[in-house]
């Protein structure tokens, strides 16, 4: 796999987890379950999934526009 493919694959995994956590949180909100152990579990999951996503995005290094990676 290329670096781009690796990035996309891992990014997709992180987004799927974040989406699942957010969906579960919204389900609890719709059911007016805004406290208790299930709420605590889901909000912690959503928070950690978001932090993993942001950490992954921020650790990536991107070349400056117009910069080439070809070595001559």
Buried (B, 14 or more C-beta within 10 A) or exposed (E): EEEEEEBEEEBEEBEEBBEEBBEBBEEBEEEEEEEEEEBEEBBEBBEEBBEBBEEBEEEEEEEEEEEEEEEE
